[in-house]
Each structure stands twice: as C-alpha cells, then as structure tokens.
C-alpha cells in the first residue's frame, strides 16, 4: 500500500475496525473511504455494489461483523449466521468485481473444532465438530475464509483471511447482555465495586452512559440493584457463568490492528501457498499471543486492577463454552510479527479507557 492509497475500513467504529483505522493514520495513511452502518448497510447487496462502483477503493479491511458473547450467540443464532454471511458475501464479491488490489478478512478462532488439538494450528480447521454455542457464527466465518481462498485460487485475487483470538480494547462492547467475557467482567466488577463503596454517583454515571435493560442512572436505587442482581452484580460479590476453569487467550485490539496492517503491507496470498501441494487450503493466519489464562485467573486480574475486594463466584449450571482455545501462532511469527502487550497490562489499559468513557 502507498500512503495515498484509497482504503475502505468496513466496521471502522467497532473494536477492531477503529483500531485498524487509528493504526493506519498513525503510519501516515490518509486516503480513507468510510461509512457508518446508517450510511451503508453491508447486508444490502445492491447498496454495497453501488458503493464499490462509485468509490473504487484499492484496499479493503473487512472488520465489520455481527458479534457477541456466549449469551448472545446462544439466543440469536439465526441473526449471527445470516448477518455475517450477508456482510462477507457482499463485500468480498464486490471487491472482486471492482478489482481491488487486496482485501483482509477478519474471522475468529471460534472456527476451530471444540476438541481441536492444542495449541490450534491453521490445519485443524474442519477436522471435527464445532462448539455448539457459537456454531452459527463459526460457520459464517469459515465460509468467509473459504470464500477468500476460493476467489484467490479461481480468479487470482489477493484476499487474505486472518483469525484473531479473543480481542479486547478501546471501543469494546460493555453491554451486559451481548458483550464478550472480558469487557463484561470488567464492567460487572466495576459496578460491584461501586456498590461496595456506596459510590452511587459513579454508578449512576455508568448507567446513564450505558443503561441496562432500560434502567439508567435516574432510576430508583432499588430498581438499579434489582437489574444489576439479574446480571450477577452485588455489593459483596460478582457471579459469573461457568466453572471458571476454561482457558482463554486474549489479544489487545490495537495489537490485532498492527498485525492486520503488517500483513496487508507485507504478505500476499502467494506467500501463504508456498510448500503446499496441489490441494491448497487453510491459507488463513492465526493472530494471537500463544499465552492462555483460566477465566478464574482473568477475573482475579480484573479484581486487582479495579480494586474490588469482594468475592467472585462461578455458576457451574451455566455453560463454559469451549474449554480451551489456544492458537498456534507459528505461522504469524515466521511472517515476522509478535505481540507485546501482556494481559494484566491490557486489562489496566482497558479499565482506564472505560472510566474515561463512562
């Protein structure tokens, strides 16, 4: 990419997209074409085709997706498979039709089987059954990476798929119903700490910024305590889903952005085919740290960062999800990129960001 290349960052207001846009700007790229969801619905094929025909971007970062945590994935299965398939199909096909120079598609490591060998290499894709709770989302992301690979093989495009591990960072989703495990944990423990300290000003400020089921900071104290209790938030404790034993790997979103821009600048599809025989497959790239922690350990880190001295209880009647999801990042390391931000430092960064934006 040249510094004046025309770049479309799809999903530029989201967790990953906003980090990619910032990384590009910091590196001197300045010619962007951006659209909010209100301005361009990526599930609308006609609108997407019209956008590409009019704007003619040269490079595309496909970071737009319909995402959520284990609760949302379980409840809204149809939404997750439909919306993600539509977004991917429309953007990837329009990129082909308009002869863009390169596309980077962002997936997720939930594409790998529930019982995948650990750490998970790119080659364990489609070797056994997926985790049930996020199967629709995973199938959509598998379709997206195979679509990129198939267009590359048939049409000679340069579409690369990357599979990030669990991400967290600025502009994360802190909604207690739909957020991923880490931002949800940070917010729950923060709110419990506010209750423990009887800091109702901070608590009401939080709820005014991010109401919970329509309950904001202007509500009666009893109503606030009642809705928070529904999500496991109490003055003396926080209750979390599962046993706390599953192991998870987390990557700071700004590092995911740096890896994405690095790959867009330095890696081509042809590089990912080297050493393969006539059957070229699994050309996607895992992006992660190669380091894992139990959910219980993560909760303890959050408590230390927030300063919460209450207890964290785990509800074993609720699902754990996949018990272990550690990425093998050997391919990424061979391509020349390594992470720098360790988890507790990242949690502290995210909590400080949250406080400034609550």
C-alpha positions as CSV (number, residue, x, y, z in Angstrom):
1,X,0.0,0.0,0.0
2,X,1.1,3.6,-0.7
3,X,0.4,6.3,1.8
4,X,-2.2,7.8,-0.5
5,X,-3.9,4.5,-1.4
6,X,-7.7,4.6,-1.2
7,X,-8.6,2.4,1.8
8,X,-12.0,1.1,2.9
9,X,-12.2,0.0,6.5
10,X,-15.5,-1.8,6.9
11,X,-16.6,-1.6,10.5
12,X,-14.4,1.4,11.3
13,X,-16.3,2.3,14.5
14,X,-16.1,-1.2,16.0
15,X,-13.4,-2.7,18.3
16,X,-11.1,-3.9,15.6
17,X,-12.0,-1.5,12.8
18,X,-11.4,1.6,14.9
19,X,-8.0,0.2,16.0
20,X,-7.1,-0.5,12.4
21,X,-8.1,3.0,11.3
22,X,-6.0,4.5,14.0
23,X,-3.0,2.3,13.2
24,X,-3.2,3.3,9.6
25,X,-3.5,7.0,10.4
26,X,-0.5,6.8,12.8
27,X,1.5,5.2,10.0
28,X,0.7,8.1,7.6
29,X,-2.1,6.7,5.5
30,X,-4.7,9.4,4.9
31,X,-7.0,8.5,2.0
32,X,-9.9,6.7,3.6
33,X,-13.4,5.9,2.4
34,X,-15.6,5.2,5.5
35,X,-19.3,4.6,6.1
36,X,-21.3,4.1,9.2
37,X,-23.9,1.4,9.4
38,X,-26.6,4.1,9.0
39,X,-24.9,5.3,5.8
40,X,-24.2,1.8,4.3
41,X,-25.9,-1.4,5.3
42,X,-23.4,-4.1,4.4
43,X,-26.1,-6.8,4.3
44,X,-27.7,-4.9,1.4
45,X,-26.1,-6.3,-1.8
46,X,-27.3,-3.5,-4.1
47,X,-26.1,-0.8,-1.7
48,X,-22.7,-2.5,-1.3
49,X,-22.3,-2.9,-5.1
50,X,-23.2,0.7,-5.7
51,X,-20.7,1.9,-3.0
52,X,-17.8,0.0,-4.6
53,X,-18.7,1.1,-8.1
54,X,-18.8,4.7,-7.0
55,X,-15.9,4.9,-4.6
56,X,-13.5,2.3,-6.1
57,X,-11.4,1.6,-3.0
58,X,-8.0,0.0,-3.7
59,X,-7.6,-1.9,-0.4
60,X,-10.3,-3.3,2.0
61,X,-10.1,-4.3,5.6
62,X,-13.3,-6.3,6.3
63,X,-13.6,-5.8,10.0
64,X,-17.4,-5.4,10.1
65,X,-19.3,-8.3,11.7
66,X,-22.2,-9.1,13.9
67,X,-20.6,-10.2,17.2
68,X,-21.4,-11.0,20.8
69,X,-20.6,-13.2,23.8
70,X,-21.8,-16.7,24.7
71,X,-25.3,-15.5,25.8
72,X,-25.9,-13.6,22.6
73,X,-24.6,-16.4,20.4
74,X,-26.9,-18.9,22.2
75,X,-30.0,-16.7,21.9
76,X,-29.7,-15.1,18.5
77,X,-28.3,-18.0,16.4
78,X,-30.2,-17.0,13.2
79,X,-29.0,-13.4,13.4
80,X,-25.4,-14.4,13.8
81,X,-25.3,-16.7,10.7
82,X,-27.5,-14.6,8.4
83,X,-25.9,-11.2,9.1
84,X,-22.3,-12.3,8.9
85,X,-22.8,-14.3,5.8
86,X,-24.5,-11.4,4.1
87,X,-21.8,-8.9,5.1
88,X,-19.0,-11.2,3.9
89,X,-20.6,-12.3,0.7
90,X,-21.4,-8.7,-0.4
91,X,-18.1,-7.1,0.5
92,X,-15.9,-9.9,-0.8
93,X,-17.8,-10.3,-4.1
94,X,-18.0,-6.6,-4.7
95,X,-14.2,-6.4,-4.1
96,X,-13.7,-9.0,-6.8
97,X,-16.0,-7.3,-9.2
98,X,-14.2,-4.0,-8.8
99,X,-10.7,-5.4,-8.9
100,X,-9.4,-4.1,-5.6
101,X,-5.7,-4.8,-5.1
102,X,-6.0,-6.5,-1.7
103,X,-8.5,-7.5,1.0
104,X,-8.0,-8.6,4.6
105,X,-10.9,-10.6,6.1
106,X,-11.1,-10.8,9.8
107,X,-12.6,-14.0,11.3
108,X,-12.3,-15.6,14.7
109,X,-10.6,-18.6,16.3
110,X,-14.1,-20.0,17.1
111,X,-13.8,-21.5,13.6
112,X,-11.8,-24.4,15.1
113,X,-13.4,-27.6,16.4
114,X,-14.4,-27.8,20.1
115,X,-12.0,-30.7,20.7
116,X,-9.2,-29.3,18.5
117,X,-5.6,-30.3,19.4
118,X,-4.0,-27.5,21.5
119,X,-2.5,-25.2,20.5
120,X,-4.7,-24.9,17.4
121,X,-2.8,-24.8,14.1
122,X,-4.5,-23.5,10.9
123,X,-4.6,-27.1,9.6
124,X,-7.1,-28.3,12.3
125,X,-9.9,-26.4,10.6
126,X,-12.9,-28.7,9.7
127,X,-11.4,-31.8,11.4
128,X,-14.3,-32.3,13.9
129,X,-17.4,-30.7,15.4
130,X,-17.6,-27.1,16.4
131,X,-18.6,-25.7,19.8
132,X,-22.4,-25.7,19.8
133,X,-23.0,-22.3,21.5
134,X,-21.3,-20.3,18.7
135,X,-21.7,-22.8,15.8
136,X,-23.7,-20.4,13.5
137,X,-21.1,-17.6,13.9
138,X,-18.2,-20.0,13.4
139,X,-19.8,-21.5,10.2
140,X,-20.2,-17.9,8.8
141,X,-16.6,-17.1,9.4
142,X,-15.4,-20.4,7.9
143,X,-17.5,-19.6,4.8
144,X,-15.8,-16.2,4.7
145,X,-12.2,-17.5,4.8
146,X,-13.0,-20.2,2.3
147,X,-14.6,-17.6,0.0
148,X,-11.4,-15.5,0.1
149,X,-9.3,-18.6,-0.6
150,X,-11.6,-19.8,-3.4
151,X,-11.6,-16.4,-5.2
152,X,-7.8,-16.3,-4.9
153,X,-7.5,-19.8,-6.5
154,X,-10.1,-19.3,-9.2
155,X,-9.6,-15.6,-10.1
156,X,-6.1,-14.7,-8.9
157,X,-7.3,-12.2,-6.3
158,X,-5.2,-11.3,-3.3
159,X,-7.7,-11.8,-0.4
160,X,-6.2,-12.9,2.9
161,X,-8.1,-14.2,5.9
162,X,-6.8,-13.7,9.5
163,X,-8.2,-15.4,12.6
164,X,-7.7,-13.4,15.7
165,X,-8.0,-14.8,19.2
166,X,-10.3,-13.2,21.8
167,X,-9.9,-9.4,21.4
168,X,-10.3,-6.6,23.9
169,X,-9.6,-2.9,23.8
170,X,-10.9,0.7,23.2
171,X,-14.4,0.9,21.9
172,X,-15.2,-2.6,23.2
173,X,-18.8,-3.6,23.8
174,X,-19.7,-3.4,27.5
175,X,-23.4,-4.3,27.2
176,X,-24.1,-6.8,29.9
177,X,-26.3,-8.9,27.7
178,X,-24.3,-9.0,24.5
179,X,-20.6,-8.3,25.4
180,X,-17.7,-10.8,25.3
181,X,-16.3,-12.2,28.5
182,X,-13.6,-9.7,29.3
183,X,-15.4,-6.4,28.9
184,X,-18.5,-7.9,30.6
185,X,-16.3,-9.0,33.5
186,X,-14.6,-5.6,33.8
187,X,-18.0,-3.8,33.9
188,X,-19.6,-6.2,36.4
189,X,-16.7,-6.0,38.8
190,X,-16.5,-2.2,38.4
191,X,-20.3,-1.9,39.2
192,X,-20.0,-4.3,42.1
193,X,-17.1,-2.2,43.4
194,X,-19.3,1.0,43.1
195,X,-22.0,-0.8,45.2
196,X,-19.4,-2.0,47.8
197,X,-18.1,1.6,48.1
198,X,-21.6,3.1,48.1
199,X,-20.3,5.3,45.2
200,X,-23.7,6.0,43.7
201,X,-22.5,9.0,41.7
202,X,-20.1,6.8,39.8
203,X,-22.7,4.0,39.4
204,X,-25.4,6.4,38.1
205,X,-22.9,8.0,35.7
206,X,-22.1,4.5,34.4
207,X,-25.8,3.6,33.8
208,X,-26.5,7.0,32.2
209,X,-23.8,6.2,29.7
210,X,-24.8,2.5,29.2
211,X,-28.3,1.7,30.6
212,X,-29.1,-1.9,31.5
213,X,-32.5,-3.1,30.2
214,X,-33.6,0.5,30.0
215,X,-32.6,1.2,33.6
216,X,-30.4,4.3,33.7
217,X,-28.8,6.4,36.4
218,X,-32.0,8.3,37.1
219,X,-33.8,5.2,38.3
220,X,-34.6,4.4,41.9
221,X,-31.8,2.7,43.8
222,X,-34.0,-0.5,44.3
223,X,-34.6,-0.7,40.6
224,X,-30.9,-0.4,39.9
225,X,-29.9,-3.0,42.4
226,X,-32.6,-5.3,41.1
227,X,-31.4,-5.2,37.4
228,X,-27.7,-5.5,38.4
229,X,-28.5,-8.5,40.5
230,X,-30.1,-10.1,37.4
231,X,-26.6,-10.0,35.9
232,X,-24.8,-11.2,38.9
233,X,-23.7,-7.9,40.3
234,X,-24.0,-7.4,44.1
235,X,-22.3,-5.2,46.7
236,X,-20.2,-8.0,48.1
237,X,-19.7,-10.3,45.1
238,X,-19.9,-10.9,41.4
239,X,-21.4,-14.1,39.9
240,X,-20.1,-15.3,36.5
241,X,-21.2,-18.0,34.1
242,X,-19.5,-21.4,34.1
243,X,-16.9,-23.0,36.3
244,X,-14.1,-20.6,35.8
245,X,-11.8,-23.4,34.5
246,X,-11.9,-22.8,30.7
247,X,-8.6,-21.4,29.4
248,X,-8.6,-18.3,27.2
249,X,-6.1,-16.3,25.2
250,X,-6.6,-12.6,24.8
251,X,-5.1,-10.1,22.4
252,X,-5.1,-6.3,22.8
253,X,-7.1,-4.9,19.9
254,X,-4.5,-2.3,18.9
255,X,-2.0,-5.1,18.5
256,X,-4.5,-7.0,16.3
257,X,-4.7,-3.9,14.2
258,X,-1.0,-3.7,14.0
259,X,-0.8,-7.3,12.9
260,X,-3.5,-6.7,10.3
261,X,-1.8,-3.7,8.8
262,X,1.6,-5.5,8.8
263,X,0.0,-8.4,6.9
264,X,-1.7,-6.1,4.4
265,X,1.7,-4.3,3.8
266,X,4.0,-7.3,3.7
267,X,2.1,-10.6,3.0
268,X,0.4,-11.8,-0.2
269,X,-1.7,-14.9,-0.9
270,X,1.1,-16.4,-2.9
271,X,3.3,-16.3,0.2
272,X,0.8,-18.4,2.1
273,X,0.7,-21.1,-0.6
274,X,4.4,-21.9,-0.5
275,X,5.2,-25.5,0.4
276,X,1.7,-26.7,-0.3
277,X,0.9,-29.4,-2.8
278,X,-1.8,-29.3,-5.5
279,X,-4.6,-29.1,-2.8
280,X,-4.2,-25.6,-1.4
281,X,-6.2,-25.0,1.7
282,X,-6.0,-23.4,5.2
283,X,-4.1,-20.4,4.0
284,X,-5.6,-18.2,6.7
285,X,-3.4,-16.9,9.5
286,X,-3.9,-17.2,13.3
287,X,-3.3,-13.9,15.2
288,X,-2.8,-14.2,18.9
289,X,-0.3,-14.3,21.7
290,X,0.1,-18.0,22.3
291,X,-0.5,-17.4,26.0
292,X,-3.6,-18.6,27.9
293,X,-5.2,-18.0,31.4
294,X,-8.2,-19.6,33.1
295,X,-11.3,-17.4,33.3
296,X,-10.9,-17.5,37.1
297,X,-7.3,-16.1,36.7
298,X,-8.7,-13.4,34.4
299,X,-11.3,-12.5,37.0
300,X,-8.6,-12.2,39.7
301,X,-6.6,-9.8,37.4
302,X,-9.7,-7.7,36.9
303,X,-10.3,-7.5,40.6
304,X,-6.8,-6.4,41.2
305,X,-7.0,-3.7,38.5
306,X,-10.4,-2.4,39.7
307,X,-9.6,-2.7,43.4
308,X,-12.6,-4.9,44.2
309,X,-12.2,-6.9,47.4
310,X,-15.4,-8.8,47.2
311,X,-15.7,-12.4,46.0
312,X,-16.2,-13.8,42.5
313,X,-18.5,-16.8,42.3
314,X,-18.9,-19.1,39.3
315,X,-22.3,-20.7,38.4
316,X,-21.4,-24.1,37.2
317,X,-25.0,-24.7,35.9
318,X,-24.3,-22.2,33.1
319,X,-22.3,-23.2,30.0
320,X,-18.5,-22.9,29.9
321,X,-18.2,-22.8,26.1
322,X,-15.1,-24.4,24.6
323,X,-12.7,-25.5,27.4
324,X,-9.5,-24.4,25.7
325,X,-8.8,-22.3,22.6
326,X,-5.1,-21.5,22.4
327,X,-3.8,-20.5,18.9
328,X,-0.6,-21.8,17.4
329,X,0.9,-18.5,16.1
330,X,4.0,-20.2,14.5
331,X,2.9,-19.0,11.0
332,X,2.4,-15.4,12.2
333,X,5.8,-15.4,13.9
334,X,7.5,-16.8,10.8
335,X,5.9,-13.9,8.9
336,X,7.7,-11.5,11.3
337,X,5.0,-10.3,13.8
338,X,4.9,-10.8,17.6
339,X,2.7,-9.4,20.3
340,X,4.0,-7.0,23.1
341,X,1.1,-6.3,25.5
342,X,0.5,-8.9,28.2
343,X,-2.9,-9.4,29.6
344,X,-2.9,-7.6,33.0
345,X,-1.3,-4.6,31.4
346,X,-4.1,-4.7,28.8
347,X,-6.8,-5.0,31.4
348,X,-5.5,-1.9,33.2
349,X,-5.4,0.0,29.9
350,X,-9.0,-1.0,29.1
351,X,-10.3,-0.2,32.5
352,X,-8.7,3.3,32.4
353,X,-10.3,3.7,28.9
354,X,-13.7,2.6,30.3
355,X,-13.6,5.0,33.2
356,X,-12.8,7.9,30.8
357,X,-15.8,6.9,28.6
358,X,-18.4,6.2,31.3
